[in-house]
Amino acid sequence: MDRDLERRTTDLADSYMAGRMSRRTFVMRLLALGLAPSAVGAIVAACGSAATPTPASPSPAASTGGASPSAAASASPSPSPLALKGNVRFLVGPWSDQEVQHHQHIAQGFQALYPNVTFDFRLYQWDTAAQEINTSVQSGAHDIYMTTESSYPDYVASGVFTDLTSRINDPTFAPELAKYLYMDRVKSFGSKLYGLPISWHVEDAMFVNMDMVKAAGYDEHFADDWDTFLACITKMTKPGQTYGFGIGIQLGGYGEWYQRLRASGGSYLTEDLSAPNVNHPEVVLATQQFADLFKQRIAPPLGTYTYDNAPAAFGAGKMAIYSSDLAATTALPDPVPFSWALMPYPPGPVSRLNFNDLTFYMINAKSQDTDLMWEVVKWWTSGENDAYWADNSGTYPARVDAPDNGYGTNAAPQLATALGDFQKYAVGVENFPAWADVESLAEAEIQNCYAGKESAQDAVNNVEKIVKQEAGV
C-alpha cells in the first residue's frame, strides 16, 4: 500500500472508530479508494472491535411521510459478517448501458461485509418488463426485482411480493425510514408495504437547447405559459433542419399526454376511484394543442426518432427541445455542443404539473431467505448506494441524504439545477391496480390523434371508454 493510500485509509479508520461515520459509509469509502472487497472486509473487521459509532440523526424529512428526526435514535443492528450466506438473484431495468456494472459496484460493498453472499444480475427490457417480471416471479427465478410505481398498485393487489410492512415500520428502522422520499405516496397504495424506493423519476422532462431559445429571442421563462412556449418552438422550427419540440418518442410518448391530462384538471379516475375523470373540455383542448404540433410540423412525425437515437438527434440540433425521461442525460453526446437545460413542461389549461414515478426494490414471496433479502434491499437503498446509483443512472435519488453522500458527482449538473422545479410540480401515479394497463392503451389511442386518424374529442372519448373497461367503473 503506497503512503498516500495508507494515510487516507488510516484517516477513514480513525473517523469510523471515533463514531463519525457508519460502517456502511466506511466500507463504501474504502472501496472508493480502490481497495479490493477482501481487503476492505479485513480492515472493517480489524476496526470493528474498537469502533463505537453513534447513529447520525436523520435528515429532515418534510413531505416524506417518514418518521420525524426525533424518532428512535438507533437503527437495527447489522448481522455478523458470517451470519449471512447465499446467492441473491436480481432482475433489474436497463437504466443505463452500464447497469450491471453499477449493481456489481454496490454488491462489492455488501460482499466486503458479508463474504459468503454472492450475486447474479439480469436485465429485463422496458417494453417487455411486465411480462418478464411476472414470469420470473411465478417461477421463483429471481429474488429481488426493480419495479416502477406504475406497476406497484397491481403488485400490491396480486400479493406475489413479500409483505415488508413489519420490517419497514419497525421502530428500530425509523431513523432510516425518515430519509426516504415520497413514503406518504407509497403508504397511500394500502396498509401493506412491499418495497423500498431507490429513485423518483421524471417521466417526461424537456431537454432544451438554450442557445436556440436565446437565438429565437426568448429567455429561460419561455415555458412559463403555453402561448409564449408555442411562439418560441414555432420560431425555432426550421423545415428540413430542426423540429421545435420532439414529442411522442420515448416509449410512444409514455407520460407526456398523462401529465397534460393532469395539468388540465383531469385524471383517469376521480379521487374516490369511482368514475372516469377524463372527458373535460380542458383535456380536449390540451390534446388538440399537442395534435396541432404534429399537423404544423413543429413536432417530428411519429417514428422519425426512436428512444435510442433521439438523444444524438437532439445533440446534433435536429430538435430544439427533446421530450424524454431523465435517463436520456446518460445518453447525450459528450460533450453536448451547446448550452442546455432541463425544464418541466409548460402550464396546461388548469395548472403546471410534471409526472414522476418511484422505482422500488421488491422481494419475491417465493424467495427462500427473506432475512438476507431484506438486508440486501436496505443496503441497495441506503444513502450512499442510492446516491451512487441515481448519480450514474441519470435520475433522482429517493433519499434526502443522498446529496450528502455524493449525489451530483457524476450526474449532469442540469439534473441538480432542475430538481427543485420538478419537485414543485410533481404529480404521481393514481392509486388503482389497472393504472399501467390504462396508461398503455390510452397512449396508443392518443397516438392515433397525433397521426391525424381521429379528432382530439374522439381520442378523449375513447380514453374514457378504456378507463371504464380496464378499471371496471
N, C-alpha and C positions, 0 to 999 in steps of 0.2 A: 504494500500500500504506500503510495507516494505521500510526501509530507503534507501537501495541501489537503488531499483526501482524508488523511488521518486526522488532521486538525478539524475539518468540517464534521467528520464522524464523531469525534470526541465532543465537539460543541453540541451536536444534536443529542448525544447520550447524556451530557450534563443537563440539558434542558428537560429531557424526558425524566431523568432520575429526580430532578427538582420539582417535578409535577407541573411543568409549564406547557406540556403537550401530552395528548393522549397516545396510547400505544399505537393506535391506527395511524395517527399523523406521523409518529416516529418511524413506523415501517415505510410509509409512502415516501417520506423524505430521504430515508436511506436508499431506497430503490432509485429515487431521482438522482442520486449521486453516481449511479451506475453499478452499484454492488449487486452481486448475484443473490437470488432469493435465499439460497442456503446460507450465505454469509450474513444476510440480514437477520435470518432466523436465529443464528448463533449469537449475534450481537444483542438482539432483543432478549434472548434467554439469559445472557450474562448480566444484562442490566435489570432484568425483571425482579430479582430478589431485593434489589436496593431501591427500586422505584416505588414511590408512593404518590402517583398522580392524583390530583383532585379534579373532578369533572368541571369543565368550564360551564359558566352559566349559559343557558340557551339564549340565542339571539332573539330580539323582539319578534313576535310572530303576528303582527297585526294583519287581520283579514285572512289568516291561515286556518282558523278553526282549531288550532292545536292548543296545547296547554300554555299557560302564561309562564313568564320567566321565573315566577315564584313556585312553580310546580316542583315535584320531587327532585331533589338535588343530585341523586345518584342514579346512574344507568345500571342496567342489569349486568352482572359480572360476566366476563368473557370466559368461554370454555378453556380448559387447559390445552396446551399445544397438541397432545396426543389423543385428546378426547374425541376429536372429530376425524372421521375417516370415510372414504367412499368416493364415488365418481358423480359429478354434477353435470347434467346434460342441459345445455341452454339451446333454445330456439329463439332467434332474435331477428329484427328487421335490419335491412342494409342501409342504415342512415348515411354512411359514407363508404368510400371504396376501400377503407381500411377498418371496417367494423370488427372483424375477427381479431385483428391486431390490438384494437382498443380494449376489447374484452380480455385478451390474453394479458395485457399490461395490468389490468385490475386484478386478474387471477394471481399474478405473481406475488402481489402483496398479501393476498389471503394465504397462499402456499408458504410464504415466509413464516407465517404464524402457525399454520396447520399443514405440515409437510405430508400428511397422509391423505390429503384431499386432491383429487385430480379433476380436470375439467375438459368437456367437449363443447364446441360451439358450432352451430349450424345456422345458416341464414335462410329465411323464407323470402319470397318475393312479394312486393307490396300488392300487386294485382291479384295474387292468389293467397294472400295471408290468411284470410278467414278459413279457407278450405284446408290449408296446410296445418294451421294450429288445431283445428277441430279433429283432423285425422290423427295428429300426433297425440293429442290429449286422450282421445278414446283408446288408443293402443298403448298408452303409457310410454311412448318413445322418448319423451323428454321430461325434465323435472321443473325447469324454470322457463317462463315464457315472457317475452317482451310483448305487451299488448297496448292498444291505444284506447282512449276514453270512449271513442265512438262505439267500440265493441263491449265496453265494460258493463253497461246495463244488461246486455244479453248474457254475458258470462255470469253475472250475479244471479240472474234468473235460472240459469242452467245448473249451477252447483257443481260444475266439473273441476273447479279450482278449490284449493284449501281455504277454509274459513280461518282468517288470521285475526279475527276480532279480539279475542282474549289476549293475544300477544301484543297487538298494536295498542290496545287500551290498558295494558299492564302499567301500573304506576311507575315501575322502575324504568319504563321506556318513555315516560312523559317528557323528560328533557330533550330527547331526540325527536319525538313526535312534534314538539313545538317548532321545530326547524323546517318542517315540510310545508310547502305552499299548497294552497287550494284544498286542504283536507276537509274544509267545510263542504266543498263541492263533492268530494268523494263520499262523505257521510250522507249526502242527500240522496244517493242511489240506494240507500237501505241501511238497516241497522247492522248488517253484517259487512265486514271489511275483508277484501280478498287480495289486496296488493298494496305496495308502496310505490309512490311515483318517483321516476327518475328525471323527468323533464316536463315542461309545458311548452307546447309547440304552436306557433302561429301558422295556421294552415295556408293562409294567403296574405302575404305582405307585398308591398310594391318595392321592387328594386328600381331605383330612379337614377337615371343619368343626369346628374345635376348640371353638368356642362351644357347639355341640350336644353334643360329647363331655363337656365340663365340666358342662353343664346336666343331663346324664344321670347325673352323679355319678362320672365317671372322669377320669383324667389322661392324659398322653402315653404312659403304659405300658399303655394298654388293649389294645393289639395285641400284647403280648409273649407271649401264649398264646391258643390258639383259644377256650377256654371263656370267658375274660373278654371277648375280642373279640365272641363270639356274644352274650353277655349285653348288651354295650353297644349293638351295632347293633339288637338286638331292642328295646331300650328307646327307641332313637332313632326307630324306625319309628312313624309316625303315619298310620293309614289315611286315604287321601284327601288327605294333605298331604305326607308325607315318607317316602321309602324309606330304610332304614338303610344299604344297601350297593348301589350301582349297578354291576352287572357285566354282561358279555355285550353291551356297547355298542360298544366300539372294534373296528371291523372284524370283528364277530361274536365278540368275545372273544379276539382274537389274543393268544396268550401267557399268558392268565390260567390256563387249565387246565394248560398245559405247565409253568408254574412250580410248580403244585400237584403235578403228576406228579413233578417232580424233588425237591420238598420231602417227598415220600412215599417217597423212596428208589428211585424208578423212573426210566426214561428210555425213549426209543423203542427204542434198541438197547443191548446190552451194551457194555462198554468196548472189547472187541476187534471190535465191529461184526458179530458172528457170529450173533446171535439176538435176538429181541424181549425187552425188559425192562419190559414194561408191566403185565402182569397179576399184580398183587400185592394182598393184602388191604388194605394201607395205601392203595394207589391207589384202590381201590374205595371205601374209607371217605372219602377226600378228595373224590371225585366225588360221593358221596352228600351230603356236607356242603354242597356248592355247590347241588346239586339241591334240597335242603331249603329253602334260602333263597328260591328261587322259589315252592316249594309254600306256604311260610309268609308269602309276600308281603313279605319283607324286601328282596328284590331286585325291581326293576320287571320286568314281563313282557317277554320278548324283543320288540323292536320298539317299545317305548314311547318310547325316546330313540334318536337317531342320533348318530354321531360328530360331526356338525356342530352339533346343538342341545343336546347333553348338557352342555357347559361352562356355557352360560347357565342350564340347569336346576339345576346344582349351585350356581351363584351365586345363584339365586333360592330356595335352600333346599329344593328338591324331592328332593334326595338328600343325606343327611348325609355319605356317603362316595361318591366317584366314582372308579371304576377306569378308568385310561386310560394311554396312553403320555405321556411328558413334554411332548410338543408342545402338549398342552392348556393349558400355562402361558401360551402366547401367545394363547389364545382365550378366557380367562376374562374376565368383565366387569371393567371398570376404572373405579373400584376394586371389589374384592371386598368386600361389605358385612359381613364378619365375619373373625375370625381363622382362618387355615387353615394347614395343614402338609402336606408330602409325606412319606409313610411307606412302607417296604417292607411287603409282605404279612405277616400273622401266621405263626407256625410251622406247618408241616404235621405229619403224624404222625411224621416222622423228623427234620426239620431246618427251618431258616428260610432260604429262598432266594428271590432275585428274578432273573428272566430279563432279560438285556440282550443287545443285539447291536450290532455295529460297522456304521458306514456308511463306504463306500470311494469313492474316485475311481479308475476303471479306464480304460484306453486301448484303443480298438477296434484289433484287429490289422490292420484294413484302412486305418487312418489313414496318410496319406501322409508325415507328418513326425513321427516318434516323438521326435526330439530336442526339438522345440518342445513337444510334448505333455508330455514329462517335466518340462520347466521349468515349465509351467503347473501340473501336478499338485503339484510341490514348493511352488510359490507358494501354491496354494489350501489346502494343508495345513500351512503354516508356523504358528508360534506366534501371530503377530499375526492372521492371517486365520482360523485355527481359532478363536481367542478371539472374534473379531468374529462369525463365522458361528454358532457354537454359542450365543453370547450373545443373538443376535437370533432364532434359530430354536427356542429352548426345549429344549435338550438339553445333554449334557455333552461338553466338548472331548476329543479323543483325544491331547492333548499335555500333558505335565507342566508345560510352561512357559506354558500359556495363561493361568492366573491372574495371572502376572507381566506379561501383555500385554493386560490389560483385561477378561478374562472376569469376569462379575459386575456389569458396569457397567449393562447393560440387562435382564439376566435377572431373573426373580422371585427375591428373596432366599431363598425356600424351597428353590430348587434347590441353592444352595451349602450350605445348612444340612443337607440330606439326603444330600449326595454321599458322605460317609464311610460311612453305613449301606448305601447301595446298592452301594458297592464291597465292603464287608464280606460281603454276602450274594450277591454276583454269581455267576451261572452263565450260560454261553454256549450257543451252538448246537452240537449234536452234529456230528461230522465224517463225514457221509456225503452224497453228492450229492442224494439224494431227500428230504432233510430238509424243504424247503419244501413239497413235494407232500404228504408225510405230515402235516405240521402243518395244512395247509388242510383235508384230508379228515378228520383227527381232530377238528378244531374243529367241523365240521359234524355229526359223529357225537355229540359231547358236547352240542351244542345240542339234539339230539333228546331227550337225557336231561333237560336243563333244562326242556324243554317238556312233560315227562311222557309222552313217546311210548315210552320204554323205560327199564328199570331201570339203575342205576349199573353193576351187574355186566355186563349185556348191552352197555352202551356201551363198557366197557373191553374186553370180548371182541372187539367189532367194531374197536376201535382196534388191537388186536393183529393182527387179520386185515389191516388196512390196512398196518401196518408190514411184515408178511411179503410182501404183494403188491408194495408200492412199493419196498422196499429189497431185495427178492429174497433173503430169508433164510428 
